């Protein structure tokens, strides 16, 4: 009886501790190669706009964020395989993705863009890009866009594991243009490298929705609701605005 009583007490203590902590760590998949949204510090820790937002949301729902780095094209695969609980990695809310995952409320919004050397005078249409090579990150909505809109017109599409590889080939001339998030291109490519000789052209298309959110497994309504509540709280208490100003100054990424 003494052993049984001790076991009951231990289980009760563990249950109370878990309840107080809000549950087990929340495993969040991220491609940490996309500054200023997410990147890796020299000491291996993660930093960035979405990292700080995620940690703030976790604090509000009494959970601990456990960030799980992954290649971008493997994030939804890992989510569906239950290796992670959520994806927070500049994931655009597309119709195709919405058939595979649940999305939270919108976290931030921003257009896609085409980067190219200004002297080339390229436009984002099949006629202008005829015979050119365009680069995109593998698994991104921009990849789907260029494959549907340009590939059939003889435009070569080259894919990369991360965005820095795209930029490297754009600088070297191995590709003629690249498609990516416009804000990331401005802050991490043009401004950071003082590359005024490149044009960051805004692209609007039904295949390139501007809204970005956190993804969870299909029909996981409980976690979706928890994350939405946390997001609402960091808007209400000013944490969202503070983090936004820290990374983007006066640029507003949330428009609702």
C-alpha positions, 0 to 999 in steps of 0.5 A: 500500500505504501508503494501504491500511495507513493506512486499515486503521489508521484503521478499527481505531482507530475500531472500538476507540474505539467498542468502548471507548465501548460503542457509539454514543449511545443515543437516548432519546425523552422528553416533558420536560413531566412533572416531577419525572420529566422536565422542561426547565431554563431553560438547555434541559438536561433534569432529573428522576428518569428523566433521572438514572436513564437517565444512570446506566444508560447509564454502567453499560452504557458508552453515552452517553444522547442525550435526544430530546424529543418529544410523548408521543403521538409517542414510540412512533411515533418508536421504530418509525420508528427515529428513536430507540432507546428510550423512557424517559418514564413509560411504563406497561406496558400490554397494548396497548403490549406488542404494539408494543414490548419493555419492560425490567424494571420501573423504578418503580411508581405508581397513576393518579389522578383530580384534582378539586375536593374540594367537588365530591365526585366519584367515578371512575365514570360515574354521578358524572361524568355530564355532566362534562368530563374531561381527559387527556394525549394518548396516555397510558394514562389517555386509553385508560381514560377513553375505554373506561370513560366516553366511552360514558356521555356524559362528554366527554373532552378531550385535551392535548399535555402535562400542564401544559395539563391542570392549567391547564384544571382550575384554570380550571374548563374541565374538571371532573376529570383523570386522570394518574399519581398521584405526578406529580399529588401532587408537581407539582400539589397539593404544588407549588402548595399546592392542598389544595382538590383531591382526588388519588383513587387509581384501580385498573383493569386498563387502568391498570397500575402498572408503568413501564419503558423501551421498545425496538423489538420483538424488540430483545433485545440492547438490552433485555438491556443496559438490564436489566443497567444497571438491575440495577447501579444497584440493586446499587450504591445509585445508584437509591436515592440518586436516588429519595430526591433526588426523592421522599424516603422514598416508595418507587417500586420495590417488588421 
